[in-house]
Amino acid sequence: MARQINPQQDVLTLYSDHHNWLQSWLLAKLGNRFDAADLAQDVFVRLLNRQQSIQPKQPKAFLSSIARGLVIDHWRRRELERTWLEILSILPEEEAPSPETQLLFLETLNTIDRVLDSLKPSIRQAFLLAQLEGFTCPQIAKKLDVSLATVERYIAKALRRCYECRYEA
């Protein structure tokens, strides 16, 4: 008799069989029990959101692969937060934004980081040269050794992704 496909049961089985191992693995990577617990939960939430059967042949490798991506995201968010706090620390107190505004800025920085990370490296580089360095499309084309039309496509793709991001929240 064929096995009934039940994605939630698959995740429950993975959770009961490997949650403790995954949390220990994450603790070794992060050095913080609370972050390890949060990220372990995030791994299983992602799996539940997939809505498809999950029966990996190597469950630990499968789970650690997902967790590795979450750890990278975690460290990137921490680095952004650290940099933001450094910037805030040098502002005169009267110019410092309110705690609510600080949180909005940090959330926005994290969103921008995710958007930029989702772009192909060449598209990201062209977009950053235009936005941060003020390069023109012909200057970017020369620097990246691509055609002007390619640069225009790159920047259009990056801008489209930025606009899409505004409506995902």
C-alpha positions in Angstrom: 0.0 0.0 0.0 1.4 3.5 -0.9 2.3 5.8 1.9 -0.1 8.7 2.5 1.7 12.0 1.9 1.4 14.1 5.1 4.0 17.0 5.1 3.1 17.9 8.7 3.7 14.4 9.9 7.1 14.3 8.0 8.1 17.5 9.8 6.9 16.2 13.2 9.0 13.0 12.6 12.0 15.1 11.7 11.4 17.3 14.7 11.1 14.5 17.2 14.0 12.6 15.8 16.5 15.4 15.3 15.4 18.6 17.1 17.8 18.1 20.0 20.7 17.2 17.7 20.0 20.3 15.6 19.8 22.6 18.6 23.1 21.3 19.9 24.7 21.7 16.4 23.4 25.3 16.3 24.7 25.9 19.9 28.2 24.9 18.8 27.9 27.4 15.9 26.4 30.3 17.8 27.6 29.9 21.3 24.2 31.0 22.6 21.5 28.7 23.8 18.7 31.1 23.2 19.7 31.9 19.6 20.3 28.2 18.9 16.7 27.4 20.2 15.2 30.2 18.1 17.0 29.1 14.9 16.2 25.4 15.4 12.5 26.4 15.6 12.9 28.6 12.5 14.3 25.5 10.6 11.1 23.5 11.4 8.8 26.5 10.7 10.4 26.8 7.3 9.8 23.1 6.7 6.1 23.4 7.8 5.6 26.3 5.4 6.8 24.2 2.4 3.5 22.2 2.3 5.3 19.3 0.6 6.4 15.9 1.7 9.9 15.8 3.3 11.7 12.6 3.6 15.4 13.3 3.3 17.8 10.3 3.0 20.3 12.2 5.3 18.1 14.2 7.7 21.0 15.7 9.6 22.7 17.0 6.5 19.3 18.3 5.2 18.6 20.1 8.5 22.1 21.5 8.9 22.0 22.8 5.3 18.8 24.8 6.1 20.2 25.9 9.5 23.5 27.0 7.9 21.6 29.5 5.8 19.8 30.8 8.9 23.0 31.1 10.8 24.5 33.2 8.0 21.4 35.4 8.0 21.6 35.7 11.8 25.3 36.8 11.7 24.5 39.3 8.9 21.6 40.8 11.0 23.9 41.0 14.0 26.6 42.8 12.0 24.1 45.3 10.7 22.8 45.8 14.2 26.3 46.3 15.5 27.1 48.8 12.8 23.9 50.7 13.4 24.5 50.9 17.1 28.0 52.3 16.4 26.5 55.0 14.2 24.0 55.8 16.9 26.7 56.0 19.5 28.5 58.9 17.7 25.4 60.9 17.1 24.8 63.8 19.5 22.0 62.8 21.9 19.7 65.5 20.7 20.0 64.1 17.1 19.5 60.5 18.0 16.2 59.0 16.7 13.6 57.7 19.1 13.7 54.0 20.0 10.8 53.3 17.6 12.5 55.1 14.8 15.8 53.2 15.5 13.9 49.9 15.3 12.3 50.9 12.0 15.7 51.9 10.6 17.2 48.6 11.6 14.3 46.6 10.1 14.7 48.6 6.9 18.5 47.9 6.8 17.7 44.2 7.2 15.2 44.3 4.4 17.7 46.2 2.1 20.4 43.6 3.0 18.0 40.7 2.0 17.1 42.4 -1.2 20.7 43.1 -2.2 21.7 39.5 -1.2 18.9 38.1 -3.5 20.5 39.8 -6.5 23.1 38.2 -8.7 26.5 39.6 -7.9 26.9 41.5 -11.2 23.4 43.1 -10.8 24.1 44.0 -7.2 27.5 45.5 -8.1 26.0 47.6 -10.9 23.2 48.8 -8.7 25.5 49.7 -5.8 27.9 51.6 -8.1 24.9 53.6 -9.4 23.3 54.2 -6.0 26.2 54.6 -3.7 29.0 55.7 -5.9 27.0 57.8 -8.3 28.4 56.1 -11.4 26.5 56.6 -14.6 25.4 53.7 -16.7 28.3 54.2 -19.2 30.8 54.4 -16.4 29.4 51.2 -14.9 29.5 49.4 -18.3 33.1 50.3 -18.7 34.0 49.3 -15.1 32.2 45.9 -15.4 33.2 45.4 -19.0 29.7 44.8 -20.2 27.4 46.7 -22.7 25.4 49.7 -21.8 22.2 47.8 -22.4 23.3 45.1 -20.0 23.9 47.7 -17.3 20.5 49.2 -17.9 18.9 45.8 -17.6 20.9 45.1 -14.4 19.8 48.3 -12.8 16.2 47.9 -13.9 16.1 44.4 -12.4 17.5 45.7 -9.1 15.0 48.5 -9.0 12.2 46.2 -9.8 13.3 43.9 -6.9 13.4 47.0 -4.6 9.9 48.0 -5.6 8.6 44.4 -5.2 10.1 44.4 -1.7 8.0 47.4 -0.7 4.8 45.3 -1.1 6.0 42.0 0.5 5.8 43.3 4.1 
